[in-house]
Amino acid sequence: MSPTPLEDQVQEALHRTADPVERAPFTVTDVRTRARRIQRRRTAVAGAAVAAVLAIAVPVGANMVGPTPRSEVPPVTQPPAPRITETVRIDPLSAAVGGELSLPLIDVNEQRLVVAGETVDLPRRYDQLTPYADGWVGITFIDPQDEGAVGVQVLGPDFEVLEEASPTSHLAVSTDGSRIAWAEHDGERWTVVERDRDGTREERRTSLPPGPADARVRPVGFLPGDALLMGTTDPATGQESALVVGPDGSTSPLPGSLRVGSSSEVTALISVQTRFTGDGSCWQVRDAGAGGATVWRTCDYSLLGFSPDGRHVLGFTDYLTAGGSPTLAVLDAATGERVVDFEVAGARTGVVAINPEVAWEDDGTVVATLVTNQRQYVVRLGLDGTVERVGGEGLDVAPGDVALKLAAPGVTPG
């Protein structure tokens, strides 16, 4: 089968009416029930201390765990979000305490999952977890001393291992949580694996050309029309190129990048790093539906994380490390114009950082974790400039450590 041109594939998908969903996606109620069932089956005492610190409660009927439901494409007459001209300080100690959080958290160090007001002990250390069928899919560490070496596990309702593979990439989860993807290496080649979360449709597997495991492949995010944006690494140079995998197994490269950032399921826009300047980086937003044509470019931000409606993208510092970023800007995805600029209090005098693994709670709200004064906090940031602290007084962390992680973040940097 010859590859389907990406332009035709995405444009057709953008104009196609979506089929009705036969089964509603998992809700937080489903996960709450699942967590309670696990607790009843176990005699171990739940982590009350962690629950008290986070104090997270999710109401029945709220958004599902993990990514939030996909938003409709906004009409062209919808006014843009108002611009906040002054930089907004993020001070978790003085911020108002916000309401319920619809996203689960993993306490990596304590091996606990905090979701829907429940704290569940995990049998092993997971870096990602998302519901699948009546259980979960998780990413665990192959070697505890090497957090870059990970494997995937398909789990039952009590976290019993049903399937596993290694080495693999991290997970990509669609905006509405209905699709999950990863890549696994069988000793000869990388294969892209995609499953529907309800487990009813047969998995889709796309085998890539033979290559070593260190020619790393990872799913970055989903695109319109059941397409998937991948990052493929050249082990000789460390450069990561964009590749689109279609639902028919076709592959379409989008060359000209050093690193692949993220994608929008609504607009087909993607972000890529194109240059390293020595003390910073340059990025572009491109249109995958137009063959990867450049929409706009910047050397002021690292671009990661489109909003569910595709209207905004997050801009971290242009020199982004694994430790995080002291600033976070919300930008207009179509133009690059700044909507609101956040900065962690003490960013110019102390060691503070926003973890780049963030998630959009809805079209106008970002959830992130940050570290300041060796304590980690969960914060909610609004496009209107609001800042809320979620839960209690944070957790103590060692320098460079990240104890709390969003279980299925919308952005997982490579």
SVG drawing of the C-alpha trace seen along z (x, -y; Angstrom):
<svg xmlns="http://www.w3.org/2000/svg" viewBox="-24 -45 51 56">
<polyline fill="none" stroke="black" stroke-width="0.4" points="0.0,0.0 1.5,-3.3 1.5,-6.1 -1.4,-8.4 -0.3,-12.0 -0.6,-13.8 -2.2,-16.8 -5.1,-14.8 -5.4,-12.7 -5.6,-15.6 -7.8,-17.9 -10.3,-15.1 -10.3,-14.4 -10.9,-18.0 -14.0,-18.1 -15.4,-14.7 -18.2,-14.3 -17.1,-12.2 -18.9,-8.9 -21.1,-8.8 -19.3,-7.3 -20.9,-4.0 -19.6,-3.9 -19.1,-6.9 -15.5,-7.4 -14.5,-6.6 -15.6,-9.2 -14.0,-10.1 -16.9,-8.1 -15.5,-5.0 -12.1,-5.6 -13.4,-6.5 -15.2,-3.1 -12.1,-1.4 -10.0,-2.9 -12.4,-2.0 -12.6,1.5 -8.9,1.8 -8.9,0.5 -11.5,3.0 -9.4,5.8 -6.3,4.7 -5.5,4.7 -2.7,2.2 -3.4,-1.2 -3.9,-4.0 -1.5,-6.9 -3.5,-9.2 -0.6,-11.7 -0.4,-12.2 -4.1,-12.5 -4.1,-15.1 -1.4,-17.1 -3.2,-17.1 -6.8,-17.1 -8.0,-16.3 -11.7,-15.6 -13.4,-15.1 -17.2,-15.3 -19.3,-12.7 -19.9,-13.7 -16.8,-15.8 -14.3,-15.3 -12.7,-11.9 -9.3,-11.1 -6.3,-12.0 -6.9,-14.2 -10.1,-16.3 -12.9,-15.9 -12.2,-17.3 -13.7,-20.8 -15.6,-21.7 -13.8,-23.8 -14.6,-27.4 -16.6,-29.4 -14.7,-32.0 -16.9,-34.7 -15.7,-33.7 -13.7,-36.5 -10.1,-35.7 -9.1,-35.4 -8.3,-38.8 -4.6,-39.6 -3.1,-40.0 -0.4,-42.7 1.3,-42.3 3.4,-39.3 1.4,-37.1 3.4,-35.9 2.9,-32.3 3.3,-32.2 1.8,-28.9 2.0,-30.1 -0.2,-33.2 -2.4,-31.8 -6.0,-31.0 -6.8,-27.3 -8.7,-26.1 -11.5,-23.6 -11.5,-20.0 -8.9,-18.7 -10.1,-16.4 -6.6,-15.0 -4.9,-12.1 -1.5,-12.4 1.2,-9.9 3.4,-10.2 6.4,-8.6 8.6,-8.2 5.9,-6.7 4.4,-4.6 0.9,-5.9 -1.9,-7.0 -4.1,-9.8 -7.4,-10.1 -11.0,-11.1 -10.3,-11.6 -8.8,-8.1 -5.1,-7.1 -4.2,-3.7 -0.9,-2.0 0.8,-0.9 2.7,2.4 5.6,0.9 6.9,-2.5 5.0,-4.0 5.8,-7.2 2.4,-7.2 -1.0,-5.6 -4.2,-5.8 -7.4,-3.8 -7.7,-1.0 -10.6,1.5 -11.4,2.5 -7.8,1.9 -4.9,-0.4 -2.0,-1.0 1.2,-2.1 4.8,-3.0 7.2,-1.6 11.0,-1.8 13.0,1.2 16.1,0.1 15.4,-1.9 18.8,-3.6 18.0,-4.6 14.7,-6.5 15.2,-6.7 14.7,-3.0 11.0,-2.3 8.5,0.5 4.7,0.6 2.4,2.8 -1.3,3.5 -2.8,4.0 -5.9,5.5 -8.2,3.7 -5.8,4.6 -2.7,3.6 -1.9,7.3 0.3,7.4 -1.6,8.9 0.8,7.8 4.1,6.1 6.8,5.1 10.2,3.3 11.8,1.2 9.1,-1.2 8.3,-4.9 6.1,-6.8 2.4,-7.0 0.4,-9.4 -3.2,-9.8 -5.8,-11.6 -7.5,-14.7 -10.7,-12.9 -8.8,-9.9 -10.3,-7.5 -7.1,-6.6 -3.7,-5.4 -0.5,-5.0 3.1,-3.9 6.0,-2.5 7.9,0.7 11.1,2.3 11.3,6.1 15.0,6.3 14.8,5.6 12.5,2.6 10.1,0.1 6.4,0.7 3.8,-1.9 0.9,-0.5 -2.4,-2.2 -5.5,-1.1 -8.9,-2.4 -9.3,-2.8 -12.5,-0.8 -10.6,2.2 -13.3,3.1 -11.4,2.3 -8.5,4.4 -5.2,2.6 -3.5,1.0 0.2,1.8 2.5,0.0 5.9,1.5 8.7,-1.0 11.8,-0.1 14.4,2.0 16.6,0.1 18.3,0.2 16.6,-0.5 18.5,-3.7 16.9,-5.1 14.2,-6.0 10.6,-6.4 7.9,-8.0 4.3,-9.1 4.0,-12.9 0.2,-13.3 -2.8,-12.8 -3.9,-14.6 -7.3,-14.9 -8.6,-11.8 -7.0,-9.2 -3.5,-10.2 -0.6,-10.1 2.4,-12.4 5.6,-10.6 9.1,-11.7 11.9,-9.5 15.5,-10.0 18.7,-9.7 21.1,-8.0 24.1,-9.5 23.1,-13.1 20.4,-13.0 18.1,-14.9 14.4,-14.1 12.3,-14.3 8.5,-14.4 6.6,-11.5 2.9,-11.2 1.4,-7.7 -2.0,-7.4 -4.8,-5.1 -4.1,-3.0 -0.5,-2.4 0.9,-5.0 3.9,-7.1 4.6,-10.7 7.8,-12.4 7.8,-16.1 11.6,-16.9 13.4,-19.9 13.4,-19.6 15.7,-18.9 12.9,-17.9 9.2,-17.4 7.0,-19.2 3.3,-18.6 0.2,-18.5 -3.4,-19.6 -6.1,-17.1 -8.4,-19.9 -6.3,-22.1 -3.5,-19.8 -0.9,-22.3 2.3,-20.9 5.3,-22.4 9.0,-21.6 12.3,-22.9 14.4,-23.9 17.6,-25.4 19.8,-25.4 21.4,-28.8 23.8,-27.8 22.0,-29.6 18.4,-29.1 16.4,-27.5 14.1,-28.4 10.8,-26.8 8.1,-26.8 4.4,-26.1 3.7,-24.2 0.5,-23.0 0.6,-19.2 -2.5,-19.5 -0.4,-21.6 2.6,-19.4 4.3,-20.9 4.2,-24.5 5.5,-27.0 2.7,-29.1 5.0,-31.2 8.3,-31.0 9.9,-32.1 13.3,-32.1 11.7,-33.3 9.9,-30.1 10.0,-26.3 6.5,-25.4 4.8,-22.4 1.2,-21.7 -1.8,-22.8 -5.0,-23.5 -7.9,-21.0 -9.6,-23.4 -6.4,-24.1 -6.5,-27.8 -3.5,-28.1 -0.1,-26.7 2.2,-26.8 5.6,-28.6 8.3,-27.6 11.7,-29.3 13.7,-29.0 16.4,-27.1 14.4,-24.3 16.0,-21.6 14.6,-18.5 14.5,-20.6 11.8,-22.8 11.1,-26.4 10.8,-29.5 8.2,-31.0 5.2,-29.8 3.4,-31.8 0.1,-31.0 0.3,-32.0 -2.2,-32.3 -1.6,-29.1 -2.4,-30.7 -0.2,-33.8 2.2,-33.4 0.8,-36.5 1.1,-36.3 -2.2,-35.9 -0.8,-35.7 2.7,-35.3 3.3,-33.5 6.5,-33.6 7.2,-31.7 7.9,-34.0 11.6,-34.1 12.5,-33.1 15.2,-35.7 16.9,-35.0 16.2,-31.4 16.0,-27.9 12.4,-27.4 10.9,-25.5 7.6,-24.5 7.7,-20.9 7.2,-20.8 4.9,-17.8 1.7,-19.7 -2.0,-19.1 -4.8,-21.3 -7.7,-20.8 -10.0,-22.5 -9.7,-25.0 -8.9,-27.8 -7.0,-26.1 -3.6,-24.5 -2.6,-22.2 1.1,-22.0 3.5,-21.1 6.3,-23.4 9.1,-23.4 10.2,-26.3 12.1,-26.4 12.5,-22.6 8.8,-22.0 6.6,-20.8 3.1,-22.2 0.2,-21.6 -1.2,-24.8 -4.0,-25.7 -3.4,-28.6 -6.1,-30.3 -6.0,-32.2 -7.6,-35.1 -4.5,-35.3 -5.8,-33.5 -3.5,-31.3 -4.8,-28.6 -3.0,-26.2 -4.5,-22.7 -4.5,-21.0 -2.4,-21.6 1.1,-22.9 3.1,-20.9 5.6,-18.1 9.3,-18.3 11.5,-17.2 15.3,-16.9 17.1,-19.2 16.3,-18.0 13.6,-15.6 10.0,-15.5 7.8,-13.6 4.3,-14.4 3.6,-13.8 0.3,-14.1 -0.6,-10.5 -1.3,-11.0 0.0,-14.5 -1.0,-16.1 2.7,-17.0 5.4,-14.5 8.7,-16.0 11.1,-13.6"/>
</svg>
